Amino acid sequence: MSREILPDYETRFLFPPSLEDWVGPDHPVRYIREFVDALDLDKLGLSDEQKSRREDSTGRPHYGVRLLLKVWLYGYMYRIRSSRALETACRDLLPLVWLAGTHRPDHNTLWRFWNRYRATIREVFLQSVRVAMSEKLIGMVLQAVDGTKIKSASSKRTAWHEVDLKKILGELEQQIGRLEEEIAAAGEEGGGPDDNLPKDLQKRDELRTRIKDALAALTEADRKHMQPHDPEARLMVSQGRTEFAYNAQAVVDQQIGIIVAADVTDQENDEHQLVPMLEQTAQNLSGYATTTLADSGYHTAEGLAQAEAMGANVLVAVKEKDREVGPYHTTHFMHDEQADAVICPEGQILPRMGTRRHHQKPYPVKTYRCRVFSTCPVAKLCSSDPKGRVIEISPHHQVVIRNRRHPNARELLKQRQEIAERPFAEIKETLGIRRWSFRGVLKVKSQWWLICAAMNLRRMLAAHP
């Protein structure tokens, strides 16, 4: 005889159920608890403050740092980033109810915790790296650095653009001029001016003042575009779209995808990010990987030279415009430092012509010009300059050449995309991080560190099925 199984709301337990039985022994939420409980509050800079708050006998009891940090980490690991949504989840989601010990911190408490301790979130991220190191989940063989653009919390629609503001200001000036002429004409005719005219004039005058203030702010910041609600955000191109955004950086280890270094910058490109990310990697891991990969956005002669001086073995993809094309590409010209000359592919010697300074480069470059151009049989294939081919040699020329001739470059660079871009795809698609929740580069940095800490915990959980 079959019977339906229906919920029984009248059952009473003889003994209360144990909180430990609410989630299974292999549930991911247990890893979060163990991770946070193992944190050293002294390194987080929280021990003194927590001690003073414990000794304060006035006011209502406060929620501990570990409890609130567990809630935030769980939220970022499972797409819950709003303090209000976390408040609701602490009531409705059984794993989070268990993790919070049945406590229900409200959204104001969660927000105050974030606002008070956001500067220490970086230590939480660093602790995730240390745990991965201790569990031998960081191989230190192959790592990749990359960046991704994430949109600002402020809308592009309310931004200031110098060209648009100047255009609107010109139209306003014309409108205000016409209104003033109408008011003056109405006064001369003896009839009182239309009551609407002064109000229209006042509105336009106020708008003109605001536009002039915005233009002054753009001039002071030496910028053409600005989001007034998030002035540190910059217009950046990502996937063919231009948005106000920040540039999130990460160095990822190949073994299981642990993020070993993370930062955020307001610079629109990655050209000056290679060295800072290498420095942070060395600080976090006490050394560099055997090889560190980067895409062509990081390729600069200065960056390669600094990386080599630091002792880091890096391989950076060559920019499209600098790739070898034809037998007379610049890379086929050999520089003889002792003779201070350049030898072309045909064996001709290009003597030193002088030194040139570029406005975009902080260092001078040596120039060498071909003297036999007029009689050279391959002159037209070599250059279209009627005065002869000119070769520029920078102080970092040899470093650039060594990077081009890096052993196994093609095979290694094929792995870069899988290593570096996979975590970004998971952050954007799985965790749903496509827009920052905060404004200002310092707050955005803290959010990125928490995102990367959550990602590292997810990777470590996957490595321990």
C-alpha positions in Angstrom: 0.0 0.0 0.0 1.6 3.2 -1.2 1.4 6.5 0.8 2.4 10.0 0.0 5.2 11.6 1.9 4.0 15.0 3.2 5.6 17.5 5.5 4.8 17.0 9.1 4.8 20.3 10.9 3.8 18.9 14.3 6.8 16.7 15.0 8.8 17.7 18.1 12.3 16.5 18.8 13.0 14.9 22.1 16.6 16.3 21.8 17.4 19.4 19.8 19.2 18.8 16.5 22.9 19.4 16.5 24.1 22.4 14.4 27.0 20.3 13.1 24.5 17.9 11.4 22.9 20.7 9.3 25.6 20.4 6.6 27.5 17.4 5.5 31.1 16.7 6.4 32.3 17.4 2.9 30.2 20.6 2.3 32.2 23.5 0.9 31.0 25.8 3.6 33.1 23.9 6.1 36.3 24.9 4.2 35.3 28.6 4.6 35.0 28.1 8.3 38.3 26.4 8.7 40.0 29.0 6.5 38.7 32.0 8.4 39.2 30.4 11.8 42.9 29.8 10.9 43.5 33.5 10.1 45.9 35.3 12.3 44.2 38.5 13.5 47.5 40.0 14.4 48.6 39.9 10.7 45.2 41.2 9.7 45.7 44.2 12.1 42.5 43.4 13.9 43.6 41.9 17.2 44.0 45.2 19.2 40.7 46.6 18.0 38.8 43.4 18.8 40.4 43.2 22.2 39.3 46.8 23.0 35.8 46.0 21.8 35.6 42.9 23.9 36.6 44.8 27.0 33.9 47.5 26.3 31.0 46.7 28.7 28.7 49.3 27.3 26.2 49.0 24.4 24.9 45.8 22.8 27.2 42.9 22.0 28.9 43.2 18.6 29.4 40.6 15.9 32.9 39.2 15.7 35.2 39.9 12.8 35.5 36.2 11.9 31.7 35.7 11.7 31.2 38.6 9.4 34.2 37.7 7.3 32.8 34.2 6.8 29.5 35.6 5.7 31.2 38.0 3.1 33.4 35.2 1.8 30.5 32.9 1.3 28.6 35.6 -0.5 31.4 36.3 -2.9 31.9 32.6 -3.6 28.2 32.1 -4.4 27.2 35.3 -6.2 25.8 37.2 -3.2 27.5 40.6 -3.0 24.8 42.9 -1.7 24.7 43.4 2.1 20.9 43.3 2.0 21.0 40.0 0.0 23.5 38.6 2.5 21.1 39.6 5.4 18.3 37.6 3.7 20.6 34.7 3.0 21.6 34.5 6.6 17.9 33.6 7.3 17.1 31.5 4.2 20.2 29.6 3.1 20.9 26.6 5.4 24.7 26.6 4.7 25.0 30.3 5.6 22.7 29.8 8.6 25.1 27.1 9.7 28.2 29.2 8.9 26.9 32.2 10.9 25.9 29.9 13.8 22.2 30.9 13.4 23.1 34.5 13.9 21.4 37.0 11.6 23.5 40.1 11.1 21.6 42.9 9.4 22.7 44.7 6.3 23.9 47.8 8.2 26.2 45.6 10.3 27.6 43.8 7.2 28.1 47.2 5.5 29.9 48.7 8.5 32.2 45.7 8.7 33.1 46.1 5.0 33.6 49.9 5.3 35.7 49.6 8.5 37.9 46.7 7.5 38.2 46.9 3.7 41.8 48.0 4.0 42.7 44.6 5.6 40.9 42.5 2.9 44.3 42.3 1.1 45.6 40.2 4.0 42.7 37.8 3.6 43.7 37.4 -0.1 47.4 36.9 0.9 46.4 34.3 3.4 44.6 32.3 0.7 47.9 32.4 -1.3 49.9 31.2 1.8 47.4 28.3 2.3 47.7 27.2 -1.3 51.5 27.3 -1.0 51.5 25.2 2.2 49.3 22.6 0.4 51.7 22.6 -2.6 49.0 23.9 -4.9 51.3 26.5 -6.5 53.8 25.0 -8.9 56.1 28.0 -9.4 56.8 26.6 -12.9 54.6 28.6 -15.2 52.6 31.7 -14.4 50.7 34.3 -16.5 49.9 37.9 -15.8 46.8 39.5 -17.4 44.3 42.3 -17.0 40.6 42.7 -17.5 38.4 45.7 -17.6 35.4 45.8 -15.2 32.8 48.6 -15.5 32.5 51.3 -12.9 29.6 51.4 -10.5 28.5 54.7 -12.1 26.6 55.1 -15.3 28.2 56.2 -18.6 25.1 58.2 -19.3 25.8 60.8 -16.5 29.4 61.3 -17.5 31.1 64.5 -18.6 32.6 64.7 -22.1 34.5 67.9 -23.0 33.3 68.0 -26.6 29.6 67.5 -25.7 29.8 70.0 -22.9 31.3 72.7 -25.1 28.7 72.1 -27.7 25.8 72.4 -25.2 27.5 75.5 -23.7 27.6 77.2 -27.1 23.9 76.4 -27.6 23.0 77.7 -24.2 24.9 80.9 -24.7 22.8 81.5 -27.9 19.6 80.7 -26.1 20.4 83.0 -23.2 21.4 85.8 -25.6 18.0 85.5 -27.4 16.1 85.5 -24.0 18.0 88.6 -22.8 17.1 90.4 -26.1 13.4 89.5 -25.7 13.4 90.7 -22.1 15.1 94.0 -23.1 12.6 94.5 -26.0 9.6 93.8 -23.8 10.9 96.4 -21.3 11.4 99.1 -23.9 7.8 98.6 -25.2 6.4 99.5 -21.9 4.6 96.2 -21.3 5.9 94.0 -18.5 8.0 91.1 -19.7 6.5 87.6 -19.9 6.6 85.9 -16.6 8.0 82.7 -18.1 11.0 84.4 -19.6 12.9 85.2 -16.4 12.3 81.6 -15.2 13.6 80.2 -18.4 16.6 82.4 -18.2 17.3 81.4 -14.7 17.2 77.7 -15.5 19.5 78.1 -18.4 21.8 80.3 -16.4 22.0 77.7 -13.7 22.7 75.0 -16.3 25.4 77.2 -17.8 27.1 77.5 -14.4 27.1 73.8 -13.9 28.6 73.1 -17.3 31.3 75.7 -16.8 32.1 74.0 -13.4 32.3 70.6 -15.1 34.6 72.0 -17.9 36.8 73.6 -15.2 37.0 70.2 -13.4 38.0 68.5 -16.6 40.7 71.1 -17.3 42.1 70.8 -13.8 42.3 67.0 -14.1 43.7 67.3 -17.6 41.1 64.9 -19.0 38.6 64.9 -21.8 36.1 62.6 -20.1 35.1 62.2 -16.4 32.4 60.4 -14.4 31.5 62.9 -11.6 30.2 60.2 -9.3 33.4 58.1 -9.8 36.1 60.5 -10.9 38.9 58.0 -10.7 37.3 55.7 -13.3 38.6 56.0 -16.8 37.2 55.4 -20.3 38.5 52.0 -21.3 37.9 49.8 -24.3 36.8 46.2 -23.6 35.4 43.8 -26.1 34.8 46.6 -28.6 32.9 48.8 -26.1 34.0 51.9 -24.4 33.0 52.2 -20.8 34.1 53.9 -17.6 36.0 51.2 -15.9 39.0 50.0 -13.8 41.7 47.7 -15.0 41.9 44.6 -12.7 45.3 42.8 -12.8 46.1 39.2 -11.7 49.0 36.8 -11.8 47.8 33.2 -12.1 49.8 30.0 -11.4 49.4 27.2 -13.9 49.0 24.2 -11.5 45.3 24.7 -10.4 44.8 28.3 -11.3 45.6 30.0 -8.0 45.8 33.8 -8.2 49.1 34.7 -6.6 49.0 38.5 -7.1 46.2 40.9 -7.6 45.7 44.7 -8.0 43.6 47.3 -9.7 44.7 50.4 -11.6 43.0 53.3 -13.3 45.4 53.1 -16.3 43.7 52.3 -19.6 46.3 49.8 -20.8 48.7 47.2 -19.4 52.0 48.7 -20.6 53.2 49.7 -17.2 51.8 46.8 -15.1 54.3 44.1 -15.7 56.9 45.2 -13.2 54.4 46.1 -10.4 52.8 42.6 -10.7 56.1 40.9 -10.7 57.2 42.8 -7.6 53.9 41.8 -5.9 54.4 38.2 -6.9 57.9 38.1 -5.5 56.7 39.6 -2.3 53.8 37.1 -1.9 55.7 34.0 -3.0 59.3 34.9 -2.0 60.4 34.4 -5.6 59.3 34.2 -9.3 58.0 31.3 -11.3 60.4 29.6 -13.8 58.7 31.5 -16.5 56.1 34.3 -16.4 53.9 34.9 -19.5 52.2 38.0 -20.7 50.3 39.2 -23.7 51.4 41.9 -26.1 49.7 44.6 -24.1 52.6 44.3 -21.6 55.3 44.6 -24.2 57.6 47.5 -23.6 61.4 47.7 -23.8 61.6 49.3 -20.4 59.4 46.7 -18.8 61.4 43.8 -20.2 64.7 45.4 -19.1 63.4 46.0 -15.5 62.0 42.4 -15.3 65.4 41.0 -16.4 67.2 43.2 -13.9 64.9 41.8 -11.2 65.8 38.3 -12.1 62.5 37.3 -13.5 62.3 35.1 -16.6 59.4 36.6 -18.6 58.1 35.9 -22.0 55.9 38.7 -23.5 54.1 38.4 -26.8 55.2 40.8 -29.5 52.8 43.5 -30.6 51.1 42.9 -33.9 52.8 46.0 -35.5 56.3 44.8 -34.4 56.0 41.2 -35.7 58.6 40.1 -38.3 57.4 40.8 -41.8 59.8 40.0 -44.7 63.5 39.4 -44.8 64.3 43.1 -44.1 62.4 43.6 -40.9 64.3 45.5 -38.2 64.9 42.3 -36.2 67.1 41.0 -39.1 69.6 43.9 -38.6 72.4 43.0 -36.2 73.8 45.5 -33.8 77.5 45.4 -33.3 78.1 47.2 -30.0 81.9 47.2 -30.2 82.0 48.8 -33.6 78.9 50.9 -32.8 77.3 50.0 -36.1 74.5 47.9 -37.6 74.9 45.2 -40.1 72.0 44.7 -42.5 70.8 41.3 -43.9 72.9 42.0 -47.1 76.0 42.4 -45.0 76.3 46.1 -45.5 77.4 48.3 -42.5 75.1 51.1 -41.3 77.3 53.6 -39.4 76.2 55.6 -36.5 74.3 58.8 -37.5 73.4 60.3 -34.1 71.0 60.2 -31.2 67.3 60.8 -31.3 64.8 61.5 -28.5 61.1 60.5 -28.8 58.5 62.3 -26.7 56.9 59.0 -25.7 60.2 57.4 -24.5 62.2 58.5 -21.5 65.5 57.5 -23.0 67.4 58.5 -26.2 67.9 56.0 -29.1 70.9 55.6 -31.3 70.3 56.0 -35.0 72.1 54.3 -37.9 71.7 55.1 -41.6 72.5 53.1 -44.7 75.1 54.9 -46.9 74.9 52.6 -49.9 71.1 52.9 -50.4 71.3 54.4 -53.8 73.3 51.5 -55.2 71.8 48.7 -53.2 70.0 46.1 -55.4 67.3 45.5 -52.7 66.8 49.1 -51.7 63.1 49.2 -52.7 62.4 46.0 -50.8 64.3 47.4 -47.7 62.8 50.9 -47.4 60.8 53.6 -49.1 62.9 56.4 -47.6 64.7 58.1 -50.4 67.5 59.0 -48.0 68.2 55.5 -47.0 67.1 53.0 -44.3 67.4 54.2 -40.7 67.6 51.8 -37.8 67.0 52.9 -34.2 68.7 51.0 -31.4 67.4 51.6 -27.8 69.4 51.0 -24.6 67.2 47.9 -24.1 67.7 46.5 -27.6 69.3 43.2 -26.5 66.6 42.5 -24.0 63.9 42.9 -26.6 65.8 40.6 -29.0 66.3 38.0 -26.2 62.5 38.1 -25.6 61.8 37.5 -29.3 64.2 34.5 -29.3 62.9 33.0 -26.1 63.1 29.2 -26.4 59.8 27.4 -26.9 58.0 30.8 -27.2 55.2 29.6 -29.5 54.3 26.6 -27.3 54.5 28.6 -24.0 52.4 31.5 -25.3 49.7 29.1 -26.4 49.3 28.2 -22.7 49.0 31.8 -21.6 45.4 32.3 -22.6 44.2 29.1 -20.7 46.2 30.0 -17.6 45.3 33.7 -17.3 42.0 34.2 -19.0 40.2 31.2 -17.5 39.9 32.8 -14.0 38.6 36.1 -15.5 36.0 34.1 -17.4 34.9 32.4 -14.2 34.8 35.6 -12.3 32.6 37.3 -14.9 30.4 34.3 -15.9 30.2 32.1 -12.8 30.5 34.7 -10.1 28.7 37.4 -12.2 31.3 40.1 -11.6 30.7 42.5 -14.5 30.4 45.8 -12.6 32.1 47.1 -9.5 29.9 47.5 -6.4 31.9 50.5 -5.1 33.4 53.8 -6.4 37.0 54.9 -6.1 40.1 52.9 -6.8 40.9 52.1 -3.1 37.4 50.6 -2.5 37.6 48.8 -5.9 41.0 47.3 -4.9 39.5 45.8 -1.7 36.6 44.3 -3.6 39.0 42.8 -6.2 41.1 41.2 -3.4 38.0 39.7 -1.9 37.0 38.4 -5.3 40.4 36.8 -5.8 40.4 35.3 -2.3 37.0 33.7 -3.1 38.4 32.4 -6.4 41.4 30.9 -4.7 39.1 29.1 -2.2 37.0 27.8 -5.0 40.2 26.5 -6.7 41.4 24.8 -3.5 38.0 23.2 -2.9 38.1 21.8 -6.5 41.5 20.4 -5.8 40.2 18.5 -2.8 37.1 16.7 -4.0 
